[in-house]
């Protein structure tokens, strides 16, 4: 993935033209990282590359040639996390996937025919990565070193004809020289073509360190083909330490093994049960569940996990399977609760010709350590509420049981929404006033409380029209009102809503909310919210949209958005 860093940045919201026009994808942007002597260019856009910017160069040198370059900090850790995620996703093509820097190495031995041959496999990989917005250079070769060299240095990296059984693997013995010198083993046609493709590549394709590459270039050994024609003994004497040229050539040609190490993946908690005879009774699944629950709970306890989604699978004698699943609102490993959720579902498993095995798996598990509800007081009841939600979800379905969720938005109508009750738990500290800033303010408030002297009495806060400042009831949509005010930008004096006139006795505000420029068009106007109370004591939340002279419309409009009490 040669452009992983810049393509990942291009997919982020930081480079949307509406958000920041100077950071559009057509701008000369370079991603930078800290170097020993200043910032280094990590990746470049096409526009920056056209102006001469290159990865690895110093930012000051590049800007001396082209001052219009825009520098943006790179995120190598985020790129590495994306590659790790892609490694798990690439399991669709091979069970053995290894992370190799900004690329992936796959063992495709015996799987290419499932995709119509090696060329079909390469095209499928490129199409899938393209749909994800990533560029992938694909090469299939008998050795991992040859595939790495072709994918990164060949002008047309995709290789493989499917003519040789060895060619679809990762390693093949018998590759020694370029083909001009007789080989001790007969080479298939596909492997001879592979050596012809490797011959003109630069020696950097062998993954040498920069010092070894400079030494080879001074000696005139600039391509892999020239190195393959050199005597092995001379290369071994000249390059003993640092870059082992002979070892690199052996890994390239298959003389030396280079096994792949798959990325570690923790298997999900699972408990299995095999039956001596096929069970055709409808209660077989329920009886198997009673034996599987303790096994699964024991594994969850050993791994300090709690189940969020469980699936019970019944394997029939004819090769078919039957699956039922349940989800929980919070992580749990309570055997009675898990058994109660799945007990009603087991009746839907049809044995048909009989079950000969069962498996209970926690498809989604989260960390869950030991916790104590309370020492002297009554428990808060969080677990009981969660169990009630789980049972209602099993009975009524996940779409019928929902809970509110705070959203990252300043606009009141977008600050909350509804999600399934068994979805991820709500994130603390988020909402219209949440996020990182809210967490920082909360931390400062707690710190000030700890450092304040207990002998100092702070004055009570000034009385407000409404404690929280936001109404308990919001209208589905803000409704237009007619307002009478003393000055265009002053306090409202009277408003008409639903054909009723309300004289304002008290008013507090304004609370200004700017438009969300990353979501709304440039013509969106700001809002000034007021908390008002009419002569009868009823309180409302109204706002003025826009101000005179803002250049985004005519006179300001007034709306009512909520009701207090």
Secondary structure as UniProt FT lines:
FT   TURN            2..3
FT   HELIX           4..11
FT   HELIX           13..15
FT   TURN            17..19
FT   HELIX           21..23
FT   TURN            25..26
FT   STRAND          29..35
FT   TURN            36..37
FT   STRAND          38..44
FT   HELIX           46..50
FT   TURN            51..52
FT   TURN            55..56
FT   HELIX           59..65
FT   TURN            67..68
FT   STRAND          70..73
FT   HELIX           76..89
FT   HELIX           90..92
FT   STRAND          97..100
FT   TURN            101..102
FT   STRAND          103..106
FT   TURN            109..111
FT   HELIX           112..115
FT   HELIX           118..131
FT   TURN            132..133
FT   HELIX           144..153
FT   TURN            155..156
FT   HELIX           166..168
FT   TURN            173..174
FT   HELIX           189..199
FT   HELIX           203..206
FT   HELIX           210..218
FT   TURN            219..220
FT   HELIX           224..229
FT   HELIX           232..238
FT   HELIX           245..253
FT   STRAND          270..279
FT   TURN            282..283
FT   HELIX           284..302
FT   TURN            303..304
FT   STRAND          305..316
FT   TURN            317..318
FT   STRAND          321..332
FT   HELIX           335..343
FT   TURN            344..345
FT   HELIX           346..348
FT   TURN            352..353
FT   STRAND          355..367
FT   HELIX           382..396
FT   TURN            398..400
FT   STRAND          402..406
FT   HELIX           412..414
FT   STRAND          416..420
FT   TURN            421..422
FT   TURN            428..429
FT   TURN            432..433
FT   HELIX           435..451
FT   TURN            454..455
FT   STRAND          473..485
FT   TURN            488..489
FT   STRAND          492..497
FT   TURN            498..499
FT   STRAND          500..513
FT   TURN            517..519
FT   TURN            522..523
FT   STRAND          527..534
FT   TURN            535..536
FT   STRAND          539..545
FT   TURN            548..549
FT   STRAND          557..563
//
